[in-house]
Amino acid sequence: MTPELDLALLLGASVLLVAVGAVRFSTRLGVPSLLVYLALGVAIGEAGLGIRFDDVELTRILGFCALIVIIAEGGLSARWSTLRPVLGLAAALSTLGVLVSIVVVGLAVHLLLGLDWRLALLYGAVLSSTDAAAVFATLRRLRLPPRLVATLEAESGMNDAPVVILVVLLSRGAPAGHPWWYEVLLVGYELGVGAAVGVAAGITGRYALRRAALPSAGLYPIAVVGFTVLAYAAGAVLHASGFLAVYVAGVLLGNARLPHRQAILGFADGLAWLAQIGLFVLLGLLVSPSRLDAAVLPAVVAGLALVLAARPLSVAVAALPFRFNLREQAFLSWAGLRGAVPIVLATIPLSERVPGADRLFDAVFVLVVIFTLLQAGTLAPAARRLRVTAPAEPAEIRVETAPLERMRADLLQVEVPPGSRLGGVHVDELRLPVGASVTLVLRDGAGFVPGRDTRLKVGDSLLIVATAEVRDEVERRLRAVSRRGRLARWFGEYGEDRDE
C-alpha cells in the first residue's frame, strides 16, 4: 500500500477510536456526543492539523448515505405498539408543523436580517427538521412517558422526507410554467409513493427473511440493512421520498419476528454510530472556523425565532386534534433537537450555488452547536420542571445472548423511584401476567433473586423477563402499580398513557 493510504488509515482509525471513547466522556459530562464529533472534524481540518476539505457535493452525498443508516436504525428500534398511538401527531408535526416552522423562521429572518424571501425561507426549511441521531441518542437516556418519546422519535424519522423535498424545491427554484398547486401535488406524490415503497420493501423483507435459510447468522443483519437501502433507492428512482421509504421499511422490519433479531438490532445500532461519527467529523472538516464569527448574529436570530416562536407554534397547531396537555406540548417544543441533519440540508443550496448559501451553512453550523448544547443539556431539568418524567417506566435492555431470542423474550429494567407506589409492594402483589417474572433485584449495590414475598423498596432496580406477547401488558401493569399501588385496578387504573 502507498504511504498516503497508510497515513489516511492511521488518521481514520485514530479519529474513530477517539470518537468511540468520547461517547463515555460526553455522557458523563452531559454533553451531546455529536458536538464532540464536530469538534474532532474542526480539529483535524484547516484550523487544526491543516487538512483542507471543501468538497460540498461529496459531503452532501456521504451525508445522505449516513442519514439513510441513521433513519433506518431509528425505524428498526421503534416499537409499533408505542408508535401507533402517536402516529397522527408525528405525521402532523412532520407536515403541517414543518410548514408553520418554515413560515415563522422565514418571516423573522426576512424582517430582522433583511434577507430576500428565497434565502429566508431556506433558513426556515433547513432548520425545520429535527435530527434523528440527536433525538434517539438523547431521549433514550431519559425516563419519559412512552408517547412523548415515541412522538419525538417518529417525528424525527418522518420529517426529513418533506423537508428535503422543500429544501430542494427552494434551492432550485420553481420551474417556469408550473403553478403553485403543481408543487403541492408533487410533494404529496413524493410522500405517498415513498411511504408505499417503504411498505413494499418492509413486507418483502419480512417474507423473505422469515423463510430464508441463510448459511450464517451474520448475513441476516446485512440483509435487513440491504432492504432499507433498497427502499431508499427504489423511492429515489421513482422520484419519491427515499427517506420516508427507509423509515417505513425499518419500522416494518424491526417489528417483525425475524431470525437473529437481537443481532440485527445490535448491528444496526453499531452501523448507526459509525454513520454518526463519520457524518459529524466530515461536517466539522467542511466548515471554515475563520468565517464563523460573522455567522453568530444570524444564527442567534434564527435560533431564537425557531425555539421561542416557530417550534412552540408548530407543536400547538399540530397537536390541536390530539390529547396532549400544555406541559407535554411545552416539552415537545423544547425537545425538538437539531443536529447534523440541518447542516447536511444546508449543503443542498451550497451545491446549487444559491446566493448567500455559504452564509446559511455557517449560520446553521453555529446554531446547531449553540442550541444543541443548550437544549440537550436542559432536557432532563425541563422534564422535571414540567412534571412529565416517568422514573418507573420500564426500559428495554438489549442483550446479545441467543436464549432470549429463541424464547421470544425481552429483558426489562425497572427503577423504583421516590414517590412510586411500587415501594412496599411484594413481588407476588405485582400480579404480572403469565409469561413474565422478576428475575433479579439490585438493592444497595447487591443483587439477589427475589421470592414471592420479597418486599420492594424505593431505590430498587428490577430485572424482568417477559415474553414478547405479554411485554406491553407487563409495562401497563407496572405503570398502574407505580401510580396507585397494589390495588390499582380497584381504583380503575390500568396503566394506560393519559393526560396528567
Buried (B, 14 or more C-beta within 10 A) or exposed (E): EEEEEEEEEEEEEEBBEBBEEBBEEBEEEEBBBBBBBBBBBBBBBBEBEEEEBEEBEBBBEBBBBBBBBBBBBBBBBBBEEBBEBBBBBBBBBBBBBBBBBBBBBBBBBBEBBEBEEBBBBBBBBBBBBBBBBBBBBBBEEBBBBBBBBBBBBBBBBBBBBBBBBBBBBBBEEEEEEEEEEEBEEBBEBBBEBBBBBBBBBBBBBBEEBEEEEEEEEEBBBEBBBEBBBBBBBBBBEBEBBBBBBBBBBBBBBBBBEBBBBBBBBBBBBEBBBBBBBBBBBBBBBBBBBEBBEEBBEBBBBBBBBBBEBBBBBBBBBBBEEBEBEEBBBBBBBBBBBBBBBBBBBBBBBBBBEBEBBBBBBBBBBBBBBBBBBEBBBBBBEBBEEBEBBBBBBBEBEEEEEEEBBEEEBBBBBBBBBEEBBBBBBBBBBBEBBEBBBBEBBBBEEEEEEBEEEBEBBEEBEBBBBBBBEBBBBBBBBBBBBBBBBBEBBEEEBBBEBEEE
